[in-house]
Amino acid sequence: MDNMVRIADRINTAPRYTDGDAVRLNNMFRGRDTVEMLTILLRENMLGDAAVVSSFGAESAVLLHLIASIDPTLPVLFLDTGKHFPETIDYREALRSKLGLLDLRILTPDPILLQQKDATGLRWSYDPDGCCDIRKVLPLNAALAGFDAQFTGRKAFQSSTRRALPRFEVKNGRLKVNPLADWDQTKIDAYMAEHSLPAHPLVQLGYPSIGCSPCTTKVAPGEDPRSGRWKGWDKVECGIHNAVTPIGDGADDPIF
C-alpha cells in the first residue's frame, strides 16, 4: 500500500492531462503486471473520473473481466450504432450478467442528426467516415465529456497502425489507458480459458475483429486481425481512435 501511495503522489491527477503525464505513467508502470497496474490505478483513484469504452467485440471479455474484478462499478460505455450484428448485442448482455457489470451505459446516435445525415441508413456504403462520425465519434465525445480518462481494449498486434501503441496516451487532454497494449493472441486466449470467459460467437466463424455488420468481413489466415474492417476502403479506424504516435521517454525500447 505504501508503494501505491508513493506512486499516486508522483503523478498529476488533475482533471485534464498532458503528453508529459502519459510519459511519466508509461515510465512508472514499465514492466509492471497488468493486474497490478490496474489495481493501483483504480483503487488509488489515480485517473480521476474514468470509464471503459467497450465494443463487446472479439476480445472484449478480457479487459472487462480485469476491470470488473477490481471495480465492477466503473462505467462501461457501449456505442449502439444501430448497425451491430445481433450476436454482438446478445454477447453484450451475456457479459454484463456473467461479469457483474453494474454501470453499463448504452450510447446511441442523435436521432435528429441521423435523420438529417443518414435518413436511408446507407451512408456506410458511400461515406464510411461520415457514418462513423455520426454513429460513433459524436455520441462518444459527448459521453466522455464528463470523464478525465478512458480505458480501451486496443492491442499493438491488431494492425500495423497500432504497432507502437503505448499503455498511456493523451488525446484532447483526456488520458487513454490501453492495459492490453502488449498482450498477444496467445496471452489473450490463455486468459479467457483460465477464467472461462465466453468468446464472441462470430470469432469461430472467421471474424477476429468485429464492428458494425455492413463494414465487417471475415479475415483470411495470416492477415491482420483488423483487415476485415472497412475492406476496400482506405480506412483503418472508426475515428474514436487515431493512428498511434509513440509516447515515451525517448528511449528505443518498447514503452509498454
ABEGO torsion letter per residue (X at the ends): XAAAAAAAAABBABABBBAAAAAAAAAAABGBBAAAAAAAAAAAGAAEBBBBBBAGBAAAAAAAAAAAAABAABBBBBBBAGABBAAAAAAAAAAAAAAGBABBBBBBBBAAAAAAABAAGAAAAABAAAAAAAAAAAAAAAAAAABABBBBABBAAABAAAAABBABBBBGGBBBBBAAAABBAAAAAAAAAAAGBBBBAAAAAGBABBBBAAABBBBBBGBBAAAABGBGBBBABAGABBBBBBBBAGBABBAX
